[in-house]
Amino acid sequence: MTTIPTIVVTPSTAADAYGRVDRGDGASAAAGGDFSATLTRAMQGAIDQLHAADAHTAQALTGGGNLTEVVTALSRAELTLQTTTAVRDRVLQAYQDIIKMTI
């Protein structure tokens, strides 16, 4: 069973990150803390979650598998899809708001 990756941010690491950004250091990107890497990991986790649900469903259709595992996998996949859709909608809304700004 796979889990959705989480990111833990402590106050000290947040303060350190703000300090690096304020100084203009490029060390945060080298440490793998950039937005692109985080987004890539999150999307890969979502894809893995959907594939796991698909595999559990296929196994159940062939007569194998545990019904509880199938329902759990489908519920997690549904939640993952809803979360991904909500994030996508927020990103598109932010993009549209930026486009509407006057310079």
C-alpha positions as CSV (number, residue, x, y, z in Angstrom):
1,M,0.0,0.0,0.0
2,T,1.5,3.4,-1.0
3,T,1.1,6.6,0.9
4,I,0.9,10.2,-0.3
5,P,4.2,11.9,0.4
6,T,4.0,14.7,2.9
7,I,6.4,17.6,3.5
8,V,7.2,18.6,7.1
9,V,8.2,22.2,7.6
10,T,9.5,23.2,11.0
11,P,9.7,26.9,12.0
12,S,13.5,26.8,12.0
13,T,13.7,25.3,8.4
14,A,11.1,27.9,7.2
15,A,13.2,30.7,8.7
16,D,16.3,29.3,7.1
17,A,14.6,29.1,3.7
18,Y,13.3,32.6,4.0
19,G,16.8,33.8,4.9
20,R,18.3,32.0,1.8
21,V,15.7,33.6,-0.5
22,D,16.3,37.0,1.1
23,R,20.1,36.6,0.5
24,G,19.5,35.3,-3.0
25,D,21.2,32.0,-2.4
26,G,20.6,29.3,-5.0
27,A,21.2,26.5,-2.4
28,S,17.5,25.8,-2.0
29,A,17.2,24.5,-5.5
30,A,20.3,22.3,-5.1
31,A,18.8,20.8,-2.0
32,G,15.8,19.6,-3.9
33,G,13.5,22.1,-2.2
34,D,12.3,23.9,-5.3
35,F,8.7,24.1,-6.4
36,S,9.2,22.0,-9.5
37,A,10.7,19.1,-7.6
38,T,7.9,19.2,-5.0
39,L,5.2,19.3,-7.6
40,T,6.8,16.5,-9.5
41,R,6.9,14.3,-6.4
42,A,3.3,15.1,-5.6
43,M,2.1,14.3,-9.1
44,Q,4.1,11.0,-9.1
45,G,2.5,10.1,-5.8
46,A,-1.0,10.8,-7.2
47,I,-0.3,8.7,-10.3
48,D,1.1,5.9,-8.2
49,Q,-2.1,6.0,-6.0
50,L,-4.3,5.8,-9.1
51,H,-2.3,2.9,-10.5
52,A,-2.6,1.0,-7.2
53,A,-6.4,1.4,-7.2
54,D,-6.5,0.2,-10.8
55,A,-4.4,-2.9,-9.8
56,H,-6.6,-3.7,-6.8
57,T,-9.7,-3.3,-9.0
58,A,-8.3,-5.6,-11.7
59,Q,-7.4,-8.2,-9.1
60,A,-10.9,-8.1,-7.6
61,L,-12.5,-8.5,-11.0
62,T,-10.5,-11.7,-11.6
63,G,-11.8,-13.1,-8.3
64,G,-8.8,-12.4,-6.1
65,G,-8.0,-9.7,-3.6
66,N,-9.5,-8.5,-0.4
67,L,-12.7,-6.4,-0.6
68,T,-11.5,-4.1,2.1
69,E,-8.2,-3.4,0.3
70,V,-10.1,-2.7,-2.9
71,V,-12.5,-0.3,-1.3
72,T,-9.7,1.4,0.6
73,A,-7.6,1.8,-2.6
74,L,-10.6,3.2,-4.5
75,S,-11.4,5.7,-1.7
76,R,-7.8,6.9,-1.6
77,A,-7.7,7.2,-5.4
78,E,-10.9,9.2,-5.3
79,L,-9.5,11.5,-2.6
80,T,-6.3,11.9,-4.6
81,L,-8.2,12.8,-7.7
82,Q,-10.3,15.3,-5.9
83,T,-7.2,16.9,-4.3
84,T,-5.4,17.0,-7.6
85,T,-8.4,18.7,-9.3
86,A,-8.7,21.2,-6.5
87,V,-5.0,22.1,-6.8
88,R,-5.3,22.4,-10.6
89,D,-8.3,24.7,-10.2
90,R,-6.5,26.9,-7.8
91,V,-3.4,27.2,-10.0
92,L,-5.6,28.0,-13.0
93,Q,-7.4,30.7,-11.0
94,A,-4.1,32.2,-9.9
95,Y,-2.9,32.2,-13.5
96,Q,-6.0,34.0,-14.6
97,D,-5.8,36.5,-11.8
98,I,-2.2,37.3,-12.9
99,I,-3.2,37.7,-16.5
100,K,-5.9,40.1,-15.6
101,M,-3.5,42.4,-13.7
102,T,-2.8,45.8,-15.2
103,I,0.8,46.9,-15.5
